[in-house]
Every structure is written in C-alpha cells, then in structure tokens.
Amino acid sequence: MTNTTRRGLLGVMAAAVGALTLSALPTQAVAADAGLPTTPQAYVAWLEAKKEPGAAEVATQFKALPKDKQQKFVGYMNEPEHFKAFMDVANSPDGKDRKVLAGGDIVIAKEESTSGGANSEAVSDTAAARDMSAWHSVSDTLFGIKVTTVKLGVNYRVNGSRVTEVIGGWASHTNFVPVTTFEHTPIKNWISSDPGNNAHSETVWTGKFTGIGAWSCRHRVWADQDGLKDGYLKRV
C-alpha cells in the first residue's frame, strides 16, 4: 500500500538536558575509548563492511562531501551530547517547524504519513469499512545525510466515522552511527475513549552509546478515521 505524505517534513527537537559525566573529556579521547571512527577513511571502511540496506548509499553520499565536511561529520558523530539531543526530541517548545544544530549542519526532524484513507484506492470492499495505516518517524541528518531514524506505525480498522479496531503496531529503525544501538519495548496498542476515538501505538526506545551511556524515549503515534493525527518522541 503506497504511503501518501500528509504533513511532510516537520522539524522537532528539544534542547539537550544536562551533561554526561564523560562529556567533559576531549572528544577524540571519548571516541577512541568507545571505538568510534575518528577519521573519514575509518567511517567509510565501517560503512562498506556493513551488510545492511542503505549502508552503501550512505557511504556514497558521505564520500561526495567536501573533505572538510567529512571531518566535521565524523566529529559530530563523536559528540555524546548530539545523540542525547536526538533522544530528547519532543514537540518543539518554541513552536518552530524546524530545529537545527551546529549552524544547520545537523537537523533532527520528524516525518508523518497515512495510507488507506477515504480517497485511497481499493483499501476495502466498501467506503464505510476500511483498513488504514499511519506512521511517525524521527530522523537525524548530518549535512543532509540521514544517519539515524526511528519509526513507529499503527495499523487499524475504520467503519464509517469510527475506529473499530487496532490491528497492530510496528516499529523499525535504521542506524549508521558506529557503537550506537537502538532497542524498543513491546508495542502497546489501544483505542482512546470518546470523543477522541483514536488508534494508538506506543513503544519506548533506548539508545545506547557504547562507553558513554544510554537514553530512553517514549514514542507514540495516533490516528483516526481521517488518518494520522499526531505523534511524538520524548524523553521518559
């Protein structure tokens, strides 16, 4: 089923809260202890050794950057506070649609989509009863290259103007940052009471930065008979 972007790309990010115990150490020392690549050549070698969809594309995009940006890119990956900021993402408190770091080099943004809406083709035998899907994701890009994404979706059933069933939720992620991993808890699903009558899915992501620390954030998405209503990723 083809996704139709409903709201497009909207930037959301909350400022990093507090400081890590090791953040006072020199970046290169922290990176070396954690096993992070500290040179562009080392990062390309790491990408080329990965057997994951998308790794080759990221390597190609990275190698197309000017040399000075390649070095800055690696430096940003070695900043624990940068990834703490990613895991602190929430609806922007200042109301802006886009939030950036490092003068625009780093963008943390969300994307939302709905499929199977009232105007979708052949989603069910009748216009009244139909299956729908909505998802919400947060991505981290460095110089326009998407390096990390966490995504949460909900599949649900609608009859007329009512959400009648949550078929199930799903979660996925991509990550092209060495020594950083993401895990999530079992997904919870429910229908909110009237007047909301929204299908909800929720999970908690934990991002681990080897040798530095870990951060957990609640990820939630909800939708009604018209499609996606909203979603967020915010610190637990």
Backbone as CSV, one residue per row, in Angstrom:
resi,resn,N_x,N_y,N_z,CA_x,CA_y,CA_z,C_x,C_y,C_z
1,MET,0.845,-1.182,0.000,0.000,0.000,0.000,0.888,1.243,0.000
2,THR,0.639,2.165,-0.904,1.522,3.314,-1.054,1.236,4.356,0.003
3,ASN,2.278,4.845,0.659,2.136,5.912,1.641,1.970,7.237,0.938
4,THR,1.060,8.064,1.418,0.852,9.401,0.889,1.197,10.385,1.981
5,THR,2.234,11.166,1.782,2.678,12.075,2.827,1.597,13.077,3.133
6,ARG,1.260,13.177,4.400,0.156,14.040,4.794,0.637,15.401,5.243
7,ARG,1.670,15.406,6.047,2.136,16.669,6.595,3.541,17.040,6.129
8,GLY,4.228,16.077,5.469,5.576,16.380,5.023,6.550,16.375,6.179
9,LEU,7.682,16.999,5.930,8.751,17.003,6.922,8.617,18.172,7.852
10,LEU,8.515,17.889,9.157,8.394,18.932,10.175,9.507,18.762,11.183
11,GLY,10.242,19.768,11.407,11.360,19.694,12.356,10.868,19.733,13.782
12,VAL,11.403,18.858,14.610,11.089,18.892,16.035,12.301,18.487,16.836
13,MET,12.609,19.222,17.842,13.706,18.834,18.715,13.649,19.623,19.995
14,ALA,13.983,18.991,21.129,14.145,19.719,22.389,15.627,19.806,22.679
15,ALA,16.068,20.831,23.374,17.493,21.017,23.675,17.981,19.901,24.576
16,ALA,19.248,19.549,24.470,19.833,18.517,25.325,19.769,18.978,26.763
17,VAL,19.406,18.044,27.666,19.231,18.380,29.070,20.412,17.856,29.869
18,GLY,21.078,18.728,30.596,22.185,18.318,31.453,23.415,17.926,30.675
19,ALA,24.392,17.368,31.340,25.647,16.956,30.712,26.023,15.583,31.215
20,LEU,26.658,14.787,30.353,27.109,13.463,30.741,28.399,13.572,31.537
21,THR,28.650,12.585,32.379,29.874,12.605,33.178,31.107,12.660,32.297
22,LEU,31.061,11.941,31.157,32.235,11.885,30.299,32.285,13.002,29.272
23,SER,31.279,13.861,29.221,31.253,14.882,28.186,32.341,15.919,28.370
24,ALA,32.923,15.994,29.571,33.996,16.958,29.801,35.323,16.470,29.231
25,LEU,35.408,15.186,28.887,36.642,14.665,28.322,36.788,15.117,26.878
26,PRO,38.007,15.210,26.357,38.191,15.567,24.948,37.438,14.600,24.054
27,THR,36.821,15.145,22.998,36.007,14.329,22.113,36.768,13.144,21.548
28,GLN,37.995,13.379,21.068,38.743,12.294,20.455,39.053,11.190,21.456
29,ALA,39.298,11.555,22.721,39.572,10.547,23.743,38.335,9.709,24.003
30,VAL,37.165,10.366,24.103,35.913,9.641,24.300,35.657,8.723,23.127
31,ALA,35.855,9.239,21.897,35.608,8.443,20.699,36.510,7.229,20.652
32,ALA,37.786,7.423,20.973,38.722,6.305,20.930,38.342,5.240,21.942
33,ASP,37.958,5.654,23.143,37.559,4.698,24.170,36.318,3.924,23.748
34,ALA,35.400,4.601,23.050,34.150,3.957,22.644,34.300,3.131,21.381
35,GLY,35.404,3.293,20.670,35.600,2.548,19.440,35.043,3.228,18.214
36,LEU,34.734,4.512,18.301,34.205,5.251,17.158,35.308,5.588,16.162
37,PRO,34.988,5.569,14.852,35.953,6.053,13.876,36.236,7.537,14.109
38,THR,37.492,7.915,13.996,37.861,9.315,14.197,38.343,9.971,12.908
39,THR,38.333,9.215,11.800,38.730,9.769,10.509,37.673,9.406,9.471
40,PRO,37.571,10.202,8.401,36.630,9.864,7.320,36.913,8.494,6.718
41,GLN,38.185,8.155,6.553,38.540,6.864,5.968,38.040,5.704,6.818
42,ALA,38.148,5.854,8.130,37.689,4.792,9.033,36.175,4.647,8.975
43,TYR,35.459,5.766,8.849,33.997,5.693,8.778,33.553,5.024,7.477
44,VAL,34.198,5.366,6.357,33.856,4.732,5.079,34.119,3.229,5.156
45,ALA,35.233,2.834,5.747,35.545,1.411,5.878,34.489,0.692,6.710
46,TRP,34.035,1.345,7.775,32.990,0.751,8.629,31.698,0.579,7.841
47,LEU,31.311,1.598,7.069,30.089,1.514,6.268,30.186,0.410,5.220
48,GLU,31.321,0.350,4.546,31.478,-0.630,3.471,31.503,-2.057,4.002
49,ALA,31.831,-2.225,5.269,31.848,-3.566,5.865,30.467,-3.997,6.341
50,LYS,29.533,-3.048,6.450,28.194,-3.367,6.938,27.398,-4.078,5.844
51,LYS,26.616,-5.064,6.244,25.778,-5.790,5.301,24.314,-5.431,5.561
52,GLU,24.033,-4.131,5.486,22.677,-3.653,5.734,22.216,-2.786,4.570
53,PRO,20.928,-2.863,4.220,20.414,-1.992,3.164,20.643,-0.525,3.529
54,GLY,21.117,0.235,2.594,21.305,1.663,2.825,22.712,2.060,3.166
55,ALA,23.539,1.124,3.652,24.899,1.473,4.071,25.732,1.956,2.896
56,ALA,25.596,1.291,1.753,26.369,1.684,0.577,25.957,3.076,0.101
57,GLU,24.658,3.374,0.182,24.178,4.697,-0.231,24.732,5.785,0.683
58,VAL,24.737,5.523,2.003,25.293,6.493,2.945,26.776,6.707,2.659
59,ALA,27.501,5.628,2.362,28.922,5.750,2.053,29.138,6.610,0.815
60,THR,28.315,6.407,-0.201,28.429,7.203,-1.430,28.154,8.674,-1.162
61,GLN,27.103,8.957,-0.373,26.773,10.338,-0.038,27.885,10.983,0.783
62,PHE,28.427,10.211,1.716,29.488,10.741,2.571,30.738,11.084,1.749
63,LYS,31.120,10.187,0.848,32.322,10.418,0.040,32.155,11.593,-0.918
64,ALA,30.900,11.965,-1.196,30.642,13.102,-2.084,30.786,14.440,-1.360
65,LEU,30.863,14.414,-0.027,31.036,15.655,0.728,32.457,16.182,0.557
66,PRO,32.635,17.509,0.650,33.994,18.054,0.680,34.761,17.494,1.867
67,LYS,36.074,17.471,1.761,36.911,16.868,2.795,36.688,17.511,4.166
68,ASP,36.525,18.840,4.195,36.345,19.494,5.488,35.039,19.099,6.138
69,LYS,33.990,18.904,5.316,32.703,18.478,5.870,32.749,17.022,6.308
70,GLN,33.524,16.198,5.612,33.670,14.810,6.046,34.258,14.752,7.458
71,GLN,35.269,15.575,7.710,35.895,15.564,9.025,34.950,16.093,10.088
72,LYS,34.181,17.134,9.765,33.204,17.661,10.717,32.109,16.628,10.985
73,PHE,31.691,15.911,9.938,30.679,14.855,10.056,31.126,13.830,11.092
74,VAL,32.363,13.340,10.968,32.894,12.360,11.923,32.948,12.956,13.321
75,GLY,33.320,14.224,13.408,33.358,14.881,14.712,31.998,14.947,15.367
76,TYR,30.957,15.236,14.571,29.602,15.289,15.129,29.163,13.923,15.648
77,MET,29.550,12.855,14.953,29.202,11.514,15.432,29.871,11.207,16.755
78,ASN,30.984,11.859,17.012,31.726,11.610,18.241,31.269,12.476,19.407
79,GLU,30.170,13.199,19.237,29.662,14.070,20.291,28.522,13.384,21.041
80,PRO,28.735,12.911,22.256,27.651,12.274,23.009,26.443,13.177,23.180
81,GLU,26.648,14.480,23.360,25.520,15.378,23.582,24.626,15.482,22.356
82,HIS,25.198,15.276,21.179,24.403,15.288,19.951,23.358,14.167,19.992
83,PHE,23.766,12.976,20.396,22.824,11.859,20.424,21.907,11.889,21.637
84,LYS,22.351,12.532,22.687,21.447,12.774,23.800,20.330,13.707,23.330
85,ALA,20.676,14.688,22.511,19.670,15.601,21.961,18.675,14.849,21.094
86,PHE,19.165,13.910,20.284,18.259,13.119,19.446,17.233,12.381,20.294
87,MET,17.673,11.805,21.399,16.769,11.061,22.255,15.926,11.973,23.150
88,ASP,16.158,13.271,23.070,15.334,14.230,23.807,14.294,14.900,22.908
89,VAL,14.098,14.394,21.703,13.188,15.027,20.762,11.763,15.023,21.302
90,ALA,11.082,16.164,21.150,9.668,16.306,21.502,9.102,17.399,20.631
91,ASN,7.805,17.658,20.772,7.233,18.764,20.021,7.971,20.044,20.379
92,SER,8.397,20.774,19.377,9.241,21.944,19.578,8.590,22.935,20.525
93,PRO,9.226,23.258,21.639,8.612,24.153,22.618,8.479,25.592,22.133
94,ASP,9.284,25.973,21.126,9.209,27.344,20.639,8.282,27.491,19.449
95,GLY,7.621,26.400,19.074,6.634,26.465,18.008,7.207,26.461,16.605
96,LYS,8.524,26.366,16.459,9.127,26.377,15.134,8.942,25.023,14.453
97,ASP,8.838,25.064,13.113,8.662,23.836,12.359,9.966,23.071,12.182
98,ARG,11.088,23.725,12.405,12.382,23.110,12.125,13.398,23.518,13.185
99,LYS,14.143,22.568,13.666,15.175,22.837,14.661,16.503,22.300,14.150
100,VAL,17.531,23.107,14.239,18.834,22.703,13.728,19.904,22.902,14.790
101,LEU,21.021,22.194,14.622,22.193,22.336,15.474,23.398,22.678,14.600
102,ALA,24.434,23.164,15.230,25.722,23.416,14.572,25.561,24.257,13.317
103,GLY,24.758,25.316,13.418,24.603,26.231,12.300,23.935,25.632,11.081
104,GLY,23.148,24.568,11.283,22.441,23.934,10.174,23.070,22.650,9.689
105,ASP,24.247,22.287,10.225,24.892,21.036,9.803,24.088,19.815,10.251
106,ILE,23.444,19.931,11.421,22.677,18.824,11.997,21.207,19.210,12.042
107,VAL,20.335,18.335,11.546,18.893,18.563,11.592,18.235,17.328,12.184
108,ILE,17.419,17.538,13.201,16.627,16.453,13.781,15.173,16.760,13.442
109,ALA,14.527,15.865,12.719,13.216,16.175,12.155,12.291,14.974,12.199
110,LYS,11.012,15.255,12.084,10.035,14.174,12.040,9.346,14.133,10.692
111,GLU,8.844,12.967,10.360,8.069,12.766,9.144,6.855,11.934,9.503
112,GLU,5.729,12.235,8.887,4.483,11.542,9.195,3.785,11.155,7.903
113,SER,3.012,10.078,7.947,2.310,9.652,6.740,1.097,8.809,7.094
114,THR,0.128,8.804,6.164,-1.084,7.997,6.287,-1.319,7.264,4.973
115,SER,-1.788,6.037,5.046,-2.217,5.324,3.848,-3.546,4.645,4.138
116,GLY,-4.290,4.389,3.070,-5.574,3.709,3.214,-6.695,4.616,3.649
117,GLY,-6.601,5.915,3.367,-7.645,6.860,3.740,-8.863,6.764,2.853
118,ALA,-9.809,7.668,3.070,-11.074,7.630,2.332,-10.855,7.747,0.838
119,ASN,-9.780,8.408,0.396,-9.523,8.586,-1.021,-8.549,7.559,-1.582
120,SER,-8.129,6.615,-0.747,-7.204,5.593,-1.204,-7.925,4.577,-2.075
121,GLU,-7.191,3.999,-3.021,-7.801,3.071,-3.948,-7.886,1.661,-3.365
122,ALA,-9.060,1.068,-3.435,-9.264,-0.354,-3.148,-8.673,-0.801,-1.827
123,VAL,-8.903,-0.040,-0.782,-8.415,-0.486,0.524,-9.388,-1.444,1.188
124,SER,-10.625,-1.477,0.713,-11.597,-2.444,1.214,-12.741,-2.516,0.223
125,ASP,-13.687,-3.376,0.500,-14.811,-3.552,-0.421,-15.806,-2.412,-0.353
126,THR,-15.830,-1.682,0.743,-16.784,-0.585,0.883,-16.069,0.655,1.350
127,ALA,-16.703,1.812,1.126,-16.118,3.072,1.587,-16.270,3.217,3.089
128,ALA,-17.234,2.504,3.667,-17.512,2.661,5.090,-16.506,1.877,5.933
129,ALA,-16.228,0.645,5.544,-15.318,-0.207,6.301,-13.987,-0.287,5.558
130,ARG,-12.912,0.131,6.219,-11.623,0.143,5.544,-10.497,-0.022,6.552
131,ASP,-9.383,-0.544,6.057,-8.175,-0.668,6.869,-7.244,0.487,6.548
132,MET,-6.641,1.048,7.587,-5.775,2.210,7.427,-4.467,1.997,8.175
133,SER,-3.500,2.835,7.848,-2.196,2.775,8.495,-1.636,4.180,8.596
134,ALA,-0.927,4.448,9.689,-0.278,5.739,9.869,1.047,5.507,10.568
135,TRP,2.027,6.362,10.281,3.306,6.221,10.961,3.932,7.569,11.233
136,HIS,4.866,7.540,12.195,5.566,8.744,12.632,7.031,8.362,12.815
137,SER,7.949,9.170,12.313,9.357,8.866,12.468,10.140,10.114,12.835
138,VAL,11.291,9.901,13.434,12.235,10.974,13.752,13.577,10.578,13.164
139,SER,14.185,11.504,12.431,15.451,11.232,11.761,16.503,12.271,12.138
140,ASP,17.727,11.830,12.103,18.887,12.655,12.410,19.727,12.737,11.136
141,THR,19.946,13.939,10.606,20.738,14.081,9.403,21.954,14.963,9.662
142,LEU,23.078,14.588,9.079,24.308,15.357,9.135,24.658,15.777,7.708
143,PHE,24.712,17.076,7.464,24.973,17.597,6.119,24.024,16.979,5.089
144,GLY,22.774,16.796,5.492,21.761,16.265,4.597,21.755,14.757,4.455
145,ILE,22.654,14.056,5.126,22.719,12.599,5.047,22.006,12.011,6.258
146,LYS,21.005,11.207,6.013,20.220,10.627,7.106,20.997,9.472,7.729
147,VAL,21.360,9.616,9.002,22.176,8.589,9.650,21.398,7.743,10.659
148,THR,20.340,8.282,11.226,19.558,7.543,12.227,18.080,7.859,12.058
149,THR,17.245,6.821,12.099,15.792,7.003,12.051,15.131,5.991,12.969
150,VAL,14.177,6.439,13.758,13.286,5.527,14.481,11.865,5.795,13.987
151,LYS,11.132,4.729,13.716,9.799,4.856,13.123,8.810,3.976,13.878
152,LEU,7.612,4.496,14.092,6.541,3.755,14.763,5.256,3.910,13.956
153,GLY,4.572,2.795,13.718,3.339,2.834,12.939,2.205,2.115,13.631
154,VAL,0.988,2.428,13.191,-0.206,1.764,13.702,-1.092,1.376,12.524
155,ASN,-1.524,0.116,12.499,-2.485,-0.375,11.511,-3.823,-0.556,12.212
156,TYR,-4.886,-0.032,11.620,-6.171,-0.051,12.314,-7.335,-0.117,11.327
157,ARG,-8.512,-0.400,11.872,-9.718,-0.584,11.056,-10.736,0.494,11.395
158,VAL,-11.374,0.988,10.348,-12.377,2.049,10.486,-13.684,1.576,9.873
159,ASN,-14.784,1.921,10.513,-16.113,1.687,9.943,-16.862,3.008,9.998
160,GLY,-17.101,3.597,8.824,-17.737,4.908,8.787,-16.838,5.951,9.414
161,SER,-17.329,6.574,10.471,-16.560,7.618,11.146,-15.974,7.129,12.467
162,ARG,-15.858,5.810,12.630,-15.390,5.240,13.880,-14.160,4.369,13.666
163,VAL,-13.209,4.460,14.581,-12.125,3.489,14.654,-12.658,2.302,15.449
164,THR,-12.655,1.144,14.839,-13.271,-0.020,15.485,-12.257,-1.033,16.003
165,GLU,-11.015,-0.996,15.485,-10.048,-1.996,15.908,-8.630,-1.513,15.613
166,VAL,-7.722,-1.781,16.543,-6.297,-1.605,16.260,-5.761,-2.973,15.848
167,ILE,-5.383,-3.094,14.598,-4.907,-4.375,14.082,-3.527,-4.695,14.651
168,GLY,-2.707,-3.686,14.788,-1.379,-3.897,15.369,-0.473,-2.703,15.139
169,GLY,0.571,-2.633,15.932,1.562,-1.585,15.751,2.867,-2.192,15.268
170,TRP,3.742,-1.368,14.747,5.036,-1.843,14.273,6.094,-0.756,14.461
171,ALA,7.329,-1.180,14.603,8.424,-0.244,14.807,9.628,-0.709,13.999
172,SER,10.404,0.254,13.518,11.623,-0.066,12.790,12.631,1.053,12.991
173,HIS,13.884,0.778,12.668,14.883,1.827,12.761,16.031,1.547,11.804
174,THR,16.738,2.590,11.433,17.989,2.469,10.710,19.033,3.268,11.482
175,ASN,20.275,2.799,11.430,21.315,3.459,12.214,22.672,3.256,11.551
176,PHE,23.284,4.358,11.136,24.601,4.297,10.512,25.614,5.091,11.320
177,VAL,25.509,4.955,12.643,26.463,5.549,13.567,27.132,4.414,14.339
178,PRO,28.430,4.233,14.207,29.113,3.147,14.914,28.933,3.251,16.430
179,VAL,28.954,2.123,17.092,28.839,1.920,18.541,27.585,2.553,19.140
180,THR,26.603,2.853,18.314,25.313,3.334,18.800,24.250,2.321,18.404
181,THR,23.427,1.894,19.352,22.383,0.905,19.073,21.039,1.402,19.593
182,PHE,19.959,0.888,18.987,18.607,1.227,19.403,17.798,-0.043,19.610
183,GLU,17.077,-0.078,20.714,16.162,-1.172,21.017,14.830,-0.574,21.444
184,HIS,13.746,-1.377,21.333,12.447,-0.860,21.777,11.672,-1.928,22.532
185,THR,10.805,-1.476,23.398,9.963,-2.374,24.185,8.818,-2.914,23.334
186,PRO,8.125,-3.979,23.786,6.933,-4.448,23.067,5.949,-3.298,22.868
187,ILE,5.310,-3.284,21.713,4.413,-2.186,21.351,3.050,-2.363,22.007
188,LYS,2.555,-1.282,22.599,1.223,-1.262,23.185,0.260,-0.607,22.196
189,ASN,-0.959,-1.150,22.102,-1.969,-0.616,21.194,-3.292,-0.440,21.928
190,TRP,-4.007,0.613,21.600,-5.325,0.829,22.195,-6.110,1.860,21.396
191,ILE,-7.410,1.928,21.678,-8.291,2.959,21.107,-8.672,3.901,22.238
192,SER,-8.438,5.177,22.043,-8.770,6.148,23.087,-10.274,6.314,23.183
193,SER,-10.741,6.677,24.375,-12.177,6.839,24.608,-12.709,8.068,23.887
194,ASP,-14.031,8.135,23.747,-14.674,9.289,23.117,-14.355,10.556,23.896
195,PRO,-14.256,11.703,23.233,-14.556,11.885,21.806,-13.374,11.630,20.892
196,GLY,-12.206,11.249,21.459,-11.031,11.055,20.618,-11.186,9.925,19.620
197,ASN,-11.499,8.720,20.131,-11.664,7.541,19.284,-10.503,7.390,18.298
198,ASN,-9.275,7.484,18.845,-8.079,7.354,18.024,-7.401,6.007,18.252
199,ALA,-6.828,5.460,17.196,-5.995,4.265,17.312,-4.598,4.695,17.744
200,HIS,-4.080,4.085,18.798,-2.770,4.444,19.342,-1.807,3.262,19.276
201,SER,-0.541,3.565,19.026,0.552,2.615,19.240,1.645,3.345,20.007
202,GLU,2.334,2.611,20.886,3.360,3.233,21.719,4.470,2.234,22.024
203,THR,5.694,2.713,22.057,6.828,1.920,22.490,7.829,2.842,23.166
204,VAL,8.822,2.262,23.811,9.902,3.036,24.405,11.211,2.598,23.753
205,TRP,11.883,3.548,23.116,13.180,3.299,22.511,14.294,3.576,23.534
206,THR,15.304,2.749,23.512,16.522,3.020,24.274,17.690,3.092,23.308
207,GLY,18.356,4.244,23.312,19.546,4.417,22.501,20.771,4.268,23.376
208,LYS,21.696,3.402,22.970,22.907,3.138,23.754,24.137,3.581,22.973
209,PHE,24.972,4.356,23.630,26.212,4.857,23.053,27.332,4.186,23.830
210,THR,27.968,3.187,23.225,28.941,2.347,23.926,30.007,3.169,24.637
211,GLY,30.177,2.885,25.922,31.187,3.561,26.705,30.772,4.925,27.219
212,ILE,29.579,5.392,26.823,29.132,6.739,27.205,27.882,6.691,28.070
213,GLY,26.842,6.019,27.600,25.595,5.976,28.360,24.434,5.530,27.495
214,ALA,23.228,5.667,28.035,22.007,5.264,27.333,20.891,6.229,27.672
215,TRP,19.944,6.406,26.716,18.815,7.300,26.917,17.556,6.622,26.402
216,SER,16.459,6.814,27.104,15.195,6.207,26.702,14.165,7.285,26.410
217,CYS,13.370,7.042,25.367,12.320,7.977,24.974,11.055,7.220,24.610
218,ARG,9.918,7.800,24.991,8.621,7.234,24.639,8.241,7.694,23.239
219,HIS,7.841,6.746,22.399,7.418,7.051,21.039,5.951,6.666,20.892
220,ARG,5.141,7.622,20.462,3.706,7.371,20.328,3.185,7.949,19.022
221,VAL,2.235,7.247,18.413,1.551,7.735,17.218,0.072,7.431,17.374
222,TRP,-0.787,8.334,16.894,-2.226,8.075,16.956,-2.920,8.649,15.725
223,ALA,-4.047,8.013,15.366,-4.750,8.361,14.140,-6.232,8.053,14.290
224,ASP,-7.050,8.695,13.441,-8.489,8.432,13.463,-8.963,8.063,12.067
225,GLN,-10.284,8.175,11.814,-10.839,7.751,10.540,-10.333,8.567,9.355
226,ASP,-9.792,9.747,9.628,-9.270,10.597,8.559,-7.774,10.412,8.337
227,GLY,-7.117,9.655,9.200,-5.685,9.440,9.058,-4.917,9.891,10.279
228,LEU,-3.634,10.083,10.091,-2.751,10.425,11.201,-3.161,11.726,11.878
229,LYS,-3.152,11.702,13.199,-3.457,12.910,13.976,-2.165,13.547,14.497
230,ASP,-1.285,12.745,15.079,-0.035,13.300,15.593,0.852,12.169,16.101
231,GLY,2.038,12.548,16.564,2.967,11.603,17.160,4.074,12.361,17.845
232,TYR,4.819,11.664,18.679,5.945,12.337,19.338,6.977,11.316,19.777
233,LEU,8.183,11.810,20.012,9.261,11.071,20.642,9.802,11.963,21.724
234,LYS,9.661,11.559,22.980,10.122,12.419,24.055,10.703,11.605,25.196
235,ARG,11.575,12.248,25.933,12.324,11.599,26.999,11.385,11.018,28.062
236,VAL,11.701,9.797,28.483,10.896,9.125,29.511,11.189,9.774,30.865
